[in-house]
């Protein structure tokens, strides 16, 4: 690989590994120390759970780990054999398969697998699968499963929706207090929400550095660096980490340090990562001197609407504003803004077979945006975790042809 095609490592990554390692260790040993565990969907009310003193486990994070370590493909059939369709979320089926076989990437960290839940808390803003996923474990362990049912295809986030979601969130307090064995402290909730907002503002600033030309980081970097924003929001660890990372990125911008040497083209990644192929995809784009500068996915953990002085309404607004639960018109407006902000030359859509809720290439969106923006697009067929649904050779050829198309534009 030529010198210009070598990946630029971040000095801050060592600190991130330490922070994440501490988080997983606390999760593993929480029950021994009398701390109860709540499972939470990745865009669920984590602030409320942390304010009540729970250790919080995010199964989608574990699903991504199963995908990235390529364990998922062998585990999914175990869930299929238990009655889970091959067509549903492969985070769900790989996580259930992991549970059934007793194998987890956490074992490589000399930790047990995911902790048993005392309560499971979902938000359907992402999809319906999260509810079915959590209800499986609720039945297995005979523990409560509660959640928020957020509308889908939201256009304007009107008062009716806000009131409904806020009321549903507030209604979780009583059953969660019962499991926690303590009352919710409003001041503690404010403190956690404030920390969450600080984290999200810093994470957005990290991602926004990619608007610089050349970009100091890539989408592939973002999928690694997003860990604290997903599992540690509401804690000082995440705020401290992103202050360090942002400072390093600002230094890169000031020094003109490019994540992709000789950056020629800038791509927007729309849809889920292909977790088991991130390294090979990152390498290919490096070799093509093409930087994947931004994505919908990494920006899914930007919650600037969080407000410690209005906790339940602000959580409702923040978690109902995410891209995945908005109407196509809103999604297209968002992508238009991102294309302009990050000086994007073309858009790559990942059509993830088992994730229809976060695949946006199936109903003419790429064609509509190409007509509106004049930007070429490529659709890559694959999946977030199930590599049986992904053709590496075909994808590699299609990406090469796409970059060649950009060169001729």
N, C-alpha and C positions, 0 to 999 in steps of 0.2 A: 504494500500500500504506500503511495507517495506521501511525503511529509505533510503536504497540505491536506491530505485525507485522514489524518490522525485525529481521533476524538480528543477534545480538550477537557480534561478532568477538572472538577471544582475542588479547591482546597477545603471548602465548607462541607464537603460530603462526609468526611470523617466525623465531624460533629453531628451530622444528621444520623449516621449509623449508631452513634452513641445514644442519641435522643430516642430513636426508634427502638433500640435494644432495651433501653430502660422501660419504655412503654410496654413492650411484650413481656418483659420479666415481671412487671407489676401485675399484668393481667394473669400471668401463669400462677402467681403466688397469692393473689388476692384472697381467695377462699380461706387459705391457711391463716391469713391475718384478720379474718372476720369481715372482709370487704365484699359486698355483694356485687354481682356482675349483671349488667344490662347489655343485651345485644341491641344494636341500633342500625338502621339503614344509613347509608353513607350521607344522605341528605335528609336525615331525620333530626328530631329534637335533642341532639347531644347535649346542648347547654342545660336543658332541664334535668337530664340524667346526672350530669356532673355536679350540678348544684345540690342534688339530693345525695351525693356521696358515693354514687355507683362507680365502679370501674366500667369502662365502656368498650365493648368489642364491636368491630364493624366487619360483618361477614363478607361484604364485597371486597374489602381489603385482602382478606384471606383468599377469596376467589381469584383476585388478581395475582397473588403470590403463587397459587396453584398453576395459573396460566403461564406466568413468567418462568417458573421452574420446569415447565412442560410435564408436570405431573398430571394435569387435568385430563388429558386425552385417555389415559388408562383408567381413571377413576370414574369418569362419566358413565360408562356402561353399568357400573354397580347401581347407580341411581336409576338408570333406565330399567334395570331388572326389578327394582322395587316399585315401578309404576310411574316414574317420571318420564315424560315424553322426551325423545331426542330433540324435539323442536323448541323446547322451552329454554330459558336462560341457562347458559353453560356455566355461569358463576354458581347458580343454584345446584345444578347437577354435579359439578365437580366438588363443591363443598359437601354436599350430602354423601357423595362417593368417598370423600376423604374421611368423613365421620364413620361411615360403614366399615371402611378398611382399616381405620386407625392410623392413617399416614398423613403427614402434614409437613410443609416446608419448615415449620417451627422446630421440628425435631433436629434439623441441621444446626439450629441455634442452641441445642441441648435443652430445649423447652418442650413441655407437653403440647399437645394440640390445642385448638381453641378452647377457652374455658366454658364450662357448663353455665348456661344462663339461669339466673333467678327470675328474670322477666325479659320478654322480647318486645321491642317497640319499633314499629314500622311507620313509614310514610309512603303512600302510593304515588307521590309526585313523580317517581321514576317509572314505575310500571306496576302491574298487578302481581307479578311474580314474587316480589319481595314479601307480600303478605302470605302467599302459599308456602314460600320458603320458611318463614318464621313459624308458621302454624305447624309445619312438620316437626320442628324441634319442641314446640309447646306440647304436642301430643306425646313425643318421645319421653319428655322429662316431667310431664304433668305440671307445667308452670304457666303463669299468665302470659298471654300475648295480646297487646293492645296497640292501637295505632290511630293514624290520621288518614282520612280518605280525601285526597286532594283532587279537584277536577282536572281533566285532561284537556288538551288543545285550547288553553286559555289565551284569549286575545287580550282585551283590556282587563287588568287586574282590578276589578271593581269592588265596591264596598261590600256587596253581598258575599263574594268569595272570601275577602279578608275576614269578615266577621265569622263566617262559617269555620274557616281553618283555625282562626284564633280561638274560637270556642272549643273546637275539638282538642286543640293543644292544651288549653287550660283544664279541660275535663280529664286529662291524663294525670293531673297532679294527685288526686285522691287515691286512685289505685296504685300509683307509684310510691306514694308515701307509705301505703300499707306494706308494700314489699320492702321498702327501705327501712321501715321501722323508725322513721323520723319525719318531722314536718318540714316543708319547704321554707327555707329562709329567703325572703325576698331580696335582701341585701346580697346574699351569696349568689342568687340568680343574676342580679345586675352585674356583679363582679365577673362572673363567667361569660356573660354576653359581651361585656366590654372587652375581655381578653379575646373572645372569638372574633369580634369586629377588628381589633388590632391585627390579628393573624391574617384575616381575609384582605385587609387593606395592603398589608405587606406582600402577601402572595400575589395580589393583582399587580403591584409595583414590580415584583420579580418578573412576571410574565410580560409586562409592558416594556421591559428593556429590549425585548425582541423587535420592537418597532424601529430600533436603531439599525442603520445600514453600515457595515455588516451586523448581523444579529449576534449577540454574545451567547445565546443559548438556542436549543432546538426543542421541538415537541418531545423528542425522545428524552432529552434532559428533564423536561417538565414532568414526564410520567414517573421519573425517579424522585425528583425534588418535591412532588406534591404530597408525599407521605404524611408529613406533619400537619398539613392543611386538612387532610382527611380525618386522621385519627387523633390529633392532638389539639384541635381548635377548642378554645375555652381554657387552655392551660398556658402558663408562662413559657414553657419549653418551646412551644411553636413560635411564639412571638420572638423569643431570643434567637432562635435558629434563623428565621427569615430576615432579621436585622443583619446577621452576619452574611448570609447569602446575598442579600441585596447590595451590601457594601462591596462585595467581591464583583458582582455584576457591573456596578457603576464604574469600578476600576477598569473592567474589560472594555466598557463602552468608551471611557475616556482615552484608553490606549489603542482603540481601534482593533481590539482582539476579536477575531471572528470564530464562532463555533464551528463554522464550515469554511475552511481555507479557500480563498479565491471564489467566494460566494457569487454565483451567476444568477440563480433563480430562487424565488421565494414562494413556498407552497403553504397552503392552509389545509390542515387535516380535519375533516369533518367526520365525526363518528367515534366509535370505540377504538382503543388500541388493539392491535393483534399481539397479545402479551408474549406469546412464545416466540415471536419473530421480531421483536423490537431491535435486537442487536443486528441481525442481518439487514433489516430495512434501514437502520441508521447508517450502517456501513455503506450500503448501496447509494444512499443520498449523498454521503460524504464524497464518495468516488465520483459522483456526477456533479459535484460542486453546487449542490442544490440544498437549500436550507428549508426544512419544515418549520416555519417561524411561529406558527400559532395554531390553536385548535379550540374547538368547542369544548372538548373533554376536560382539558386542564383548567379552563375557566369556569367549570361547573362548581368549583368551590370558592367562588367569589361572592360574598354575602354582605355587601355594603349597606343593605337596609337594616341590619341588626342595630337595635337601639336599646341600651340598658334601661332607659327611662320609660320604655314602652315594650316590655319583654314579649308578651304573647302576640300582639299585633305585628311587631317587627319580625318575629320568627315566622309568622304566617306570611308576611310579605316576602321575606328573604327566600323562604323555601318553596313559595309558589311562583317565584319569578324565574326559576331556573329554565334553561333552554329546553330541556327534554319535555316539559309539560306545557309548552306554549303552542299556539297555533302556527301553521305554516307561514302565514303572513309575518308574524312576529319573528319566526326563525330566519326568514329571508332578510328581514330588516337587520337583524343582528349580524348575519354573515356579511351583508353589504358593508356594514360599519367596520367589521374586522378586516375585510379585504382592503379597504381604504387605509385604515389605521396602520396595518402592518405591510403595506406596499406589496400586496400579494400578486404573483404572476399567474397562478393557477390553483385550482381546488381539487383535492383528492377526497373522495367520499368512500368510506369503508362501509360496505353493505355486510353487516354482521348477521349471519344466518339465524342465530338464536336470540338476537336482540333487535326485534323490529321497532321497539320504542325509540331506539337511538340509532336507527339507520334511516337516513333522510334522502336516499337516492331512488326510492321506489315509486314516487308519485310525481315525477317530472320536475322536482325542485332543481336538479342540476341544469336542466335545459332552460328553465325560467331564468335562473341566475346568469347563465351564460348569455342569454339574449339581452338581459338587462345590463350586465357588467362587461360583456365582451371578453370574459376570462375563460380559457379552456378548462375542461374538467376531466378527471379520470375516476371511474368506479372500480374499486378493488373488492372482489368477493372473498369473504373469509369468515372469521368468527373471533370473538374475544378470547375464547379458551380452547375450543375444539379444533385442533389442527387438522383433523380429517376433512374439514370443510375448506381448507386453504391449499391452493396450489402455488408453491414457491416459484417454480419455473415460470408459470404463466404470469404471476404478479411481477416478477423481475423483468420479464420481457415487456410487459405493459408499461411499467414505470420508465424503462429506457425509452420507449417510443413516445411517452408523454413528455419527457424532458427534451427529446429531440423536436417535438412539436413546439415547445416553448422557445427553443432556439431559432426556429424558423418564423416565429410570429413577428 
